């Protein structure tokens, strides 16, 4: 599996089962998207699976956990697919 930058269109295809892959946090936890259209800067809502625990989190359309551009977080979203550019 190749880890690549989050892309909303591709993430929707993965969520809808049209494309093989997974959505994860940069830190490696699996994420299940539950909403794409919250009325907020952080318009994506998802559930992070952490072993036996789960928590709900929000992200920007770019998959950022922190809105500041230059800040990378272990909670940012990434995609894992079988191939493609990173």
TIRO-2110 file (N, C-alpha, C; in Angstrom, 1 decimal):
// TIRO-2110
0.8, -1.2, 0.0, N, 1, A
0.0, 0.0, 0.0, CA, 1, A
0.9, 1.2, 0.0, C, 1, A
0.4, 2.2, -0.7, N, 2, A
1.1, 3.5, -0.8, CA, 2, A
0.3, 4.6, -0.1, C, 2, A
1.0, 5.3, 0.8, N, 3, A
0.4, 6.4, 1.5, CA, 3, A
0.5, 7.7, 0.7, C, 3, A
-0.6, 8.4, 0.4, N, 4, A
-0.5, 9.6, -0.3, CA, 4, A
-1.4, 10.7, 0.3, C, 4, A
-1.2, 11.9, -0.2, N, 5, A
-1.9, 13.0, 0.3, CA, 5, A
-3.4, 12.9, 0.2, C, 5, A
-4.1, 13.4, 1.1, N, 6, A
-5.6, 13.3, 1.1, CA, 6, A
-6.1, 14.1, -0.1, C, 6, A
-7.1, 13.5, -0.7, N, 7, A
-7.8, 14.1, -1.9, CA, 7, A
-9.3, 13.8, -1.7, C, 7, A
-10.1, 14.9, -1.6, N, 8, A
-11.5, 14.7, -1.3, CA, 8, A
-12.2, 13.7, -2.3, C, 8, A
-12.0, 14.0, -3.6, N, 9, A
-12.6, 13.2, -4.6, CA, 9, A
-12.3, 11.7, -4.5, C, 9, A
-11.0, 11.4, -4.3, N, 10, A
-10.6, 10.0, -4.2, CA, 10, A
-11.1, 9.4, -2.9, C, 10, A
-11.1, 10.2, -1.8, N, 11, A
-11.6, 9.7, -0.5, CA, 11, A
-13.1, 9.4, -0.6, C, 11, A
-13.8, 10.2, -1.4, N, 12, A
-15.3, 9.8, -1.5, CA, 12, A
-15.4, 8.5, -2.3, C, 12, A
-14.6, 8.3, -3.3, N, 13, A
-14.7, 7.1, -4.1, CA, 13, A
-14.3, 5.9, -3.2, C, 13, A
-13.4, 6.0, -2.3, N, 14, A
-13.0, 4.9, -1.4, CA, 14, A
-14.2, 4.7, -0.4, C, 14, A
-14.8, 5.8, 0.1, N, 15, A
-15.9, 5.7, 1.1, CA, 15, A
-17.1, 5.0, 0.4, C, 15, A
-17.3, 5.3, -0.9, N, 16, A
-18.5, 4.7, -1.6, CA, 16, A
-18.2, 3.3, -2.1, C, 16, A
-17.0, 2.8, -1.9, N, 17, A
-16.6, 1.5, -2.4, CA, 17, A
-16.3, 1.4, -3.9, C, 17, A
-16.1, 2.6, -4.6, N, 18, A
-15.8, 2.6, -6.0, CA, 18, A
-14.4, 2.5, -6.3, C, 18, A
-13.5, 2.6, -5.2, N, 19, A
-12.1, 2.5, -5.4, CA, 19, A
-11.5, 1.8, -4.2, C, 19, A
-10.5, 1.0, -4.4, N, 20, A
-9.9, 0.3, -3.3, CA, 20, A
-8.9, 1.2, -2.5, C, 20, A
-9.0, 1.2, -1.2, N, 21, A
-8.1, 2.0, -0.4, CA, 21, A
-8.7, 2.2, 0.9, C, 21, A
-7.9, 2.9, 1.8, N, 22, A
-8.3, 3.2, 3.1, CA, 22, A
-8.0, 4.7, 3.4, C, 22, A
-8.8, 5.3, 4.3, N, 23, A
-8.5, 6.6, 4.8, CA, 23, A
-8.0, 6.4, 6.2, C, 23, A
-6.9, 7.1, 6.5, N, 24, A
-6.2, 7.0, 7.8, CA, 24, A
-5.7, 8.3, 8.2, C, 24, A
-5.3, 8.4, 9.5, N, 25, A
-4.6, 9.6, 10.0, CA, 25, A
-3.2, 9.4, 9.6, C, 25, A
-2.5, 10.5, 9.6, N, 26, A
-1.0, 10.5, 9.3, CA, 26, A
-0.3, 9.5, 10.3, C, 26, A
-0.9, 9.5, 11.5, N, 27, A
-0.3, 8.6, 12.6, CA, 27, A
-0.7, 7.1, 12.4, C, 27, A
-1.5, 6.8, 11.4, N, 28, A
-1.8, 5.4, 11.2, CA, 28, A
-3.1, 4.8, 11.6, C, 28, A
-4.0, 5.6, 12.2, N, 29, A
-5.3, 5.1, 12.7, CA, 29, A
-6.3, 5.1, 11.5, C, 29, A
-7.1, 4.1, 11.4, N, 30, A
-8.1, 4.0, 10.4, CA, 30, A
-9.2, 5.0, 10.7, C, 30, A
-9.8, 5.6, 9.6, N, 31, A
-10.9, 6.6, 9.8, CA, 31, A
-12.1, 6.2, 8.9, C, 31, A
-13.3, 6.4, 9.5, N, 32, A
-14.5, 6.2, 8.7, CA, 32, A
-15.2, 7.5, 8.6, C, 32, A
-15.3, 8.1, 7.4, N, 33, A
-16.0, 9.4, 7.2, CA, 33, A
-17.5, 9.2, 7.4, C, 33, A
-18.1, 10.1, 8.2, N, 34, A
-19.5, 10.0, 8.5, CA, 34, A
-20.3, 11.2, 7.9, C, 34, A
-19.6, 12.3, 7.5, N, 35, A
-20.2, 13.5, 6.9, CA, 35, A
-19.2, 14.3, 6.2, C, 35, A
-19.6, 14.9, 5.0, N, 36, A
-18.7, 15.7, 4.2, CA, 36, A
-19.1, 17.2, 4.2, C, 36, A
-20.3, 17.5, 4.8, N, 37, A
-20.8, 18.8, 4.6, CA, 37, A
-21.2, 19.5, 5.9, C, 37, A
-20.4, 19.4, 7.0, N, 38, A
-20.7, 20.2, 8.2, CA, 38, A
-20.6, 21.7, 7.9, C, 38, A
-21.4, 22.5, 8.5, N, 39, A
-21.3, 23.9, 8.3, CA, 39, A
-20.2, 24.5, 9.2, C, 39, A
-19.0, 24.3, 8.7, N, 40, A
-17.8, 24.7, 9.5, CA, 40, A
-16.6, 24.7, 8.6, C, 40, A
-15.6, 25.3, 9.0, N, 41, A
-14.3, 25.2, 8.3, CA, 41, A
-13.8, 23.8, 8.2, C, 41, A
-14.1, 23.1, 9.3, N, 42, A
-13.8, 21.6, 9.4, CA, 42, A
-15.1, 20.9, 9.0, C, 42, A
-15.3, 20.8, 7.7, N, 43, A
-16.6, 20.2, 7.2, CA, 43, A
-16.6, 18.7, 7.1, C, 43, A
-15.5, 18.0, 7.2, N, 44, A
-15.5, 16.6, 7.2, CA, 44, A
-15.5, 16.0, 8.6, C, 44, A
-16.5, 15.1, 8.9, N, 45, A
-16.5, 14.5, 10.2, CA, 45, A
-16.2, 13.0, 10.0, C, 45, A
-15.5, 12.4, 10.9, N, 46, A
-15.2, 11.0, 10.8, CA, 46, A
-14.9, 10.4, 12.2, C, 46, A
-14.9, 9.1, 12.2, N, 47, A
-14.6, 8.3, 13.4, CA, 47, A
-13.2, 7.7, 13.3, C, 47, A
-12.4, 8.0, 14.2, N, 48, A
-11.0, 7.4, 14.3, CA, 48, A
-11.1, 6.2, 15.1, C, 48, A
-10.6, 5.1, 14.6, N, 49, A
-10.6, 3.8, 15.3, CA, 49, A
-9.2, 3.6, 15.9, C, 49, A
-9.2, 3.6, 17.2, N, 50, A
-8.0, 3.4, 18.0, CA, 50, A
-8.0, 2.2, 18.9, C, 50, A
-7.8, 1.0, 18.3, N, 51, A
-7.9, -0.2, 19.0, CA, 51, A
-9.3, -0.5, 19.3, C, 51, A
-9.7, -0.6, 20.6, N, 52, A
-11.0, -0.9, 21.0, CA, 52, A
-11.8, 0.4, 21.2, C, 52, A
-11.1, 1.6, 21.1, N, 53, A
-11.8, 2.9, 21.3, CA, 53, A
-12.0, 3.6, 20.0, C, 53, A
-13.0, 4.5, 20.0, N, 54, A
-13.2, 5.3, 18.8, CA, 54, A
-13.4, 6.7, 19.3, C, 54, A
-13.1, 7.7, 18.4, N, 55, A
-13.4, 9.1, 18.8, CA, 55, A
-13.8, 9.8, 17.5, C, 55, A
-14.6, 10.8, 17.6, N, 56, A
-15.1, 11.6, 16.5, CA, 56, A
-14.2, 12.8, 16.3, C, 56, A
-13.9, 13.2, 15.1, N, 57, A
-13.0, 14.3, 14.8, CA, 57, A
-13.5, 15.0, 13.6, C, 57, A
-13.1, 16.2, 13.4, N, 58, A
-13.4, 17.0, 12.2, CA, 58, A
-12.1, 17.4, 11.4, C, 58, A
-12.2, 17.6, 10.1, N, 59, A
-11.1, 18.0, 9.3, CA, 59, A
-11.6, 19.0, 8.2, C, 59, A
-10.6, 19.7, 7.6, N, 60, A
-11.0, 20.6, 6.5, CA, 60, A
-11.1, 19.7, 5.2, C, 60, A
-11.6, 20.3, 4.1, N, 61, A
-11.7, 19.5, 2.9, CA, 61, A
-10.4, 19.0, 2.4, C, 61, A
-9.3, 19.6, 2.8, N, 62, A
-7.9, 19.2, 2.5, CA, 62, A
-7.4, 18.1, 3.4, C, 62, A
-8.3, 17.7, 4.4, N, 63, A
-7.9, 16.6, 5.3, CA, 63, A
-7.0, 17.1, 6.5, C, 63, A
-7.0, 18.4, 6.7, N, 64, A
-6.1, 18.9, 7.8, CA, 64, A
-6.9, 19.0, 9.1, C, 64, A
-6.2, 18.5, 10.1, N, 65, A
-6.8, 18.6, 11.5, CA, 65, A
-6.6, 20.0, 12.1, C, 65, A
-5.6, 20.7, 11.6, N, 66, A
-5.2, 22.0, 12.1, CA, 66, A
-5.3, 22.9, 10.8, C, 66, A
-6.1, 24.0, 10.9, N, 67, A
-6.4, 24.8, 9.7, CA, 67, A
-5.1, 25.5, 9.2, C, 67, A
-4.1, 25.8, 10.1, N, 68, A
-2.9, 26.5, 9.7, CA, 68, A
-2.2, 25.7, 8.6, C, 68, A
-1.8, 26.3, 7.5, N, 69, A
-1.3, 25.6, 6.4, CA, 69, A
0.0, 24.9, 6.6, C, 69, A
0.9, 25.5, 7.4, N, 70, A
2.2, 24.9, 7.6, CA, 70, A
2.3, 23.9, 8.7, C, 70, A
1.2, 23.6, 9.3, N, 71, A
1.2, 22.7, 10.5, CA, 71, A
0.8, 21.3, 10.0, C, 71, A
1.7, 20.3, 10.3, N, 72, A
1.4, 18.9, 10.0, CA, 72, A
1.0, 18.3, 11.3, C, 72, A
0.0, 17.5, 11.3, N, 73, A
-0.5, 16.9, 12.5, CA, 73, A
-0.6, 15.4, 12.3, C, 73, A
-0.4, 14.6, 13.3, N, 74, A
-0.5, 13.1, 13.2, CA, 74, A
-2.0, 12.8, 13.0, C, 74, A
-2.9, 13.8, 13.1, N, 75, A
-4.3, 13.5, 12.9, CA, 75, A
-4.8, 14.0, 11.5, C, 75, A
-3.9, 14.5, 10.7, N, 76, A
-4.3, 14.9, 9.3, CA, 76, A
-4.7, 13.6, 8.6, C, 76, A
-5.6, 13.7, 7.6, N, 77, A
-6.0, 12.5, 6.9, CA, 77, A
-5.0, 12.3, 5.7, C, 77, A
-4.8, 11.0, 5.4, N, 78, A
-4.1, 10.5, 4.3, CA, 78, A
-4.8, 9.4, 3.6, C, 78, A
-4.5, 9.0, 2.4, N, 79, A
-5.1, 7.9, 1.7, CA, 79, A
-4.0, 6.8, 1.6, C, 79, A
-4.5, 5.6, 1.7, N, 80, A
-3.6, 4.4, 1.4, CA, 80, A
-4.3, 3.7, 0.2, C, 80, A
-3.5, 3.6, -0.9, N, 81, A
-4.0, 2.9, -2.1, CA, 81, A
-3.0, 1.9, -2.5, C, 81, A
-3.4, 1.1, -3.5, N, 82, A
-2.4, 0.1, -4.1, CA, 82, A
-1.4, 0.7, -5.0, C, 82, A
-1.6, 1.9, -5.5, N, 83, A
-0.7, 2.5, -6.4, CA, 83, A
-1.0, 3.9, -6.7, C, 83, A
-0.2, 4.6, -7.5, N, 84, A
-0.5, 6.0, -7.9, CA, 84, A
0.6, 6.9, -7.3, C, 84, A
0.5, 8.1, -7.7, N, 85, A
1.5, 9.1, -7.2, CA, 85, A
1.3, 9.4, -5.8, C, 85, A
2.4, 9.8, -5.1, N, 86, A
2.3, 10.2, -3.7, CA, 86, A
2.0, 11.6, -3.4, C, 86, A
END
